[in-house]
Structure formats: structure tokens, C-alpha cells
Amino acid sequence: MAIYSHSQLSMYEQCPLKYRLCYRDKIKRDVEGVEAFLGTMVHETLKKCYDDVRLTKLNTLGDLLAYYDSIWQQNWHDLIVITKKDLTQEHYQALGKKLIETYYQRYAPFDSDMTIGTEMRLNFTIDDENKYRMMGFIDRLSRTSDDIYQIRDYKTSAQLPSQEDIDGDRQLGLYQIGIQKRWPDIKNIGLVWHYLAFDRELVSSRSDEAISKLVIETTRLIDEIDSATDFPPKESGLCDWCEYPDLCPMRKHFYTVEALPVNEYLSEPGVVLVNRYAELREKASEIEDELGKVKEAILDYARREQVEVIKGSDRKARVRFDKKLKFPGKSEKERQELDETIVQAGRWGQVSQLDTTALTRIVEEGLWERSLIDEVLKYGRIEESSSIYLSKLKDEEK
Ligand code: SF4
């Protein structure tokens, strides 16, 4: 079985297609988002800070910022993407400096605990049979004077998660398993996230039960990935940072037409078709609105004039006012009582019929035993269907 990392698992959850392109097809891309680059530079700088402290050298804040500037310059490359149009490389470089400065002012002289390792590589299995293998890097592992080990993670993101989010975080929970496999005598482990932009430490821990649950969920996810044959694209806010827009059916057309000059763009067949479709849909909805209003007016007219047939120039309209018996719909509250009344009377079979939408969902999600699913599948068939949804482009997509 392959070795997985937390980021691999997250990528599969985020978008199975991106996962396939990156990890199965191994298509390498040199582009990277500026946020990821900034994160790497800040991590490198804090690693140096603690590595030097272990060698008895305390850097001044100026030393560390100079180091940060120098690695920033050395590593910056033309394929770093800045998605936010009003920001420049300088803004991000300055942001990284601010994060380091905040951290430095809070923790210098960095002697409140002992550093066991920085950027510490872990290779471990999460199950007793040693079947599910994982790897990862701990930003810093420390030990306090009262023998508490702390798995620390630096975060440069602009969002501060809730306590509930970090109590359910998979990454550091998995690292706790890795540390306890490496040193089984370690009993007391804390998980600490440094949200540098907020000058906040978020702290959590994992009970034995939480670790068991994590192992079950993670092995299930690994099984799902291992046996996956279908890797559908899953659009989200993270698509703007995706390295594979040219290979993704959700983004390929954007990617292709973005490079065209305006005159070619407007005559590109896909652009022409969508523009025409949108125009017709708009007209259709105007007509639908008007049709509804005229229909109401005809009904009013018929009521007022007490007529059932109204003559036009070359058509006539027949109007019918019917009274129909109606029962509560599925979402109405009396519906359940009605259902129960009929079930109790033993007449359910006469008025119910198979809900094929529910059946499709049950089969697709494998909610019944396999033998029954196989049996009902004999009556199912795959039919191709198509639909078109129109929506407005977001500002960043224009
Ligand atoms: S652009 Fe979005 S949907 Fe397409 S592969 Fe990338 S993350 Fe997935």
C-alpha cells in the first residue's frame, strides 16, 4: 500500500481530480501560489531560529529578518502566482517579516522549552497490522520542563480556525500517533498551532478514544483512495490556486480564452454560444413573466365577465375553473400523520409507489447490503443526461 501524507489525503478530499493529476499521474508543475511561498520562507526562518538556539546562538530579530530577506530573494521565481490583483511581491514579503517579528517578540529568547527537532520527518503506520503507512514533517517538537511533549505547527494563513476545528484537526493527531510509535514511553502530548498573523497559540490534545476514531476514519479514507477509479473535479474557492487549470474540465475553457486578445475572445465559438444562450434565456424569462401576467389577467377577466370562452382575432381561449382535492405535500407537517393513518389502516400498498430517486441514492451510496443492491441493479440502466446551468462570472473570473 502506498505511503500517504496528510496533505495528500486533504487534496483528495478537496478535489479528487487534482489528487489524481498530482499523485497518480505525477504531473509536476512549477507554479506555486505566493501564499505557499511565503509560508515556506517563514517556516525556514523559524527553523533557523530554533536550530541556532540549539547550538547556543540567539539571533537578533534583525539577523532573522536579514536571513528571511536573503532566502526570499534567492528562491523567488517567475512562476510564483499572485492571485490578488492589487497586491505585489513586496506586500507578501513585508507580511512575512511582520509574522516573524510578532513571533520573535512573543517567544524570544526561545528558552521556555527544549527543542527536540525542527522540520522533523516522521514515517509511521497508524494501525496495529502496520498496513497503513504515513509520513509527515513536524515543524517543531518540543519538551517542557514537566515532561510534556508538544507538536507545534506554524500557520501563516489569514483565517483563525475555531477551537472545534482544531480539536478535530487530522494532521497533528496523526503526528501524535507517529511520535508515540517512535517513542512509546511518551504519554503526555500536546498539540499546538501558532497562528502567526493573530499572535495566537491554539492548543488541543487527543484522548485515546479520539486517536482510535482518527485511525478508523483515516484508514477508511485511505481504502477509498486506494480503490478509487473515478476522480471527479470538485470546484471550490481553492480552484484559483490550482496548478492544473489546463487539465480540468471546470477550468480549461477559462484557461484557454484568458490568453486570447479581446477580438479573438469574443469570436471564440464557446464564448459566442454561451453569450447567445444567455441572451435567449433572458428573453425566455421575460416572456415567461409576461405570459404569467397575461394568464392572470385572462382569468380575472373570465371571472369578472362570467365567461368561459374568450374570443381573440384568430384564436379563442377556453378557461376552466376546477376544484381539486389536495393532500399535504411531503414537507408539510400533517403529512406524517396522514401517512401513519393509511399505514395503520393497512392500505399503504394501494396508494404508495417506489421512490426511484431515493433508490438511486441508496444504490449509489451503497446503503443496503450488497446482495440486495445487486438484485435491484438488474433493473437499472445508465442513461446519459445533460443540463446547462448559467451563472454570473465572479469578479476574479472576468
Ligand atoms: S481547478 Fe478546481 S476542480 Fe479543477 S482540478 Fe483544480 S481544484 Fe479540482
Residues whose N, C-alpha, C, O or C-beta is under 5 A from the ligand:
A	BS01	SF4	C15 L17 K18 P233 K234 E235 C239 C242 Y244 P245 C248 M250 R251
